[in-house]
Amino acid sequence: MNCKWIIGLDSSFLDIAHDAWSRAHPELLIKRIIIPQDSQYRFDLESLKDLPENDGTAFVAIDERFGNFKRAELMRAVMNHRIKLASFISPRAAVAGNVQVGPNTFIGDNAVVGLGSRIGYNSVLLPGSRVGAGVQIRNSCWIEGAAVIGDAAQIGGFCILRNGAVVAPRIEIGQGCELGWPQHYNKDIRAKTFFDPRYSSPIYTYGR
């Protein structure tokens, strides 16, 4: 039987991903692999050494913590161990034709992805999220379930769209933004802008 290794931190998203794979693919042997971290948040990768390269594929399941960078870091570590990565597209998602999906991408139940959209690698579309036609979502993004992205919008890499964020058609969101206010975003947003619900004004960051 082919194996599917769901690899990540001990978190709710690891549980979500494991459950989703198990329900959608009963023909696979689904194994959960928890990766510990030390006090400096470095991964302990010893458990990856025991995984045979050719006996299965993996999905890296880490949430949006540290701006999606920890998920990207662990994804690279898994690839360095010569383990192939797979994407999950729920059979209950509505994905139109000519959609491109990169490796280690998650598209949950009842998510909608419009015609010709492109979803970059290591991105997560949680159940119920809605993506219009011709949208480009770059790598390592996190889109929550009540978020909506209009037709032909562009979402930069490492962005986070929280519940209630509605991006208007043809709007461009720069890299590393967090749209945390539940509102319509009708203007382009520069990179590294944070709409934190704890504050009444956006937070702008500069430099690297």
LINJOJO-V478377 format. One record per pair of residues at least 24 apart in sequence whose C-alpha atoms are under 8 Angstrom apart, sorted by the first residue. I is the first residue (numbers start at 1). J is the second residue. Records with the same first field share a line. If there is no record, write none. Layout:
I: J + J
//
This chain:
1: 27 + 28 + 29
2: 28 + 29 + 55 + 56
3: 28 + 29 + 30 + 31 + 55 + 56 + 57
4: 28 + 29 + 30 + 31 + 56 + 57 + 58 + 59
5: 30 + 31 + 32 + 33 + 56 + 57 + 58 + 59
6: 30 + 31 + 32 + 33 + 58 + 59 + 60 + 61
7: 32 + 33 + 34 + 35 + 58 + 59 + 60 + 61
8: 33 + 34 + 35 + 60 + 61 + 62 + 74
9: 34 + 35 + 36 + 61 + 62
10: 34 + 35 + 36
11: 62 + 63
13: 61 + 62 + 63
14: 61 + 62
17: 61
20: 90 + 108
21: 88
24: 90 + 91
43: 74
48: 78 + 81
49: 81
53: 81 + 82 + 83 + 84
54: 83
56: 83 + 84
57: 83 + 84 + 85 + 86
58: 83 + 84 + 85 + 86
59: 85 + 86 + 87 + 104
60: 85 + 104
63: 142
64: 142 + 160
67: 158 + 159 + 160 + 176
68: 140 + 141 + 142 + 158 + 159
69: 140 + 158
71: 122 + 140
72: 122 + 140
75: 104 + 122
111: 145
114: 151
156: 191
//
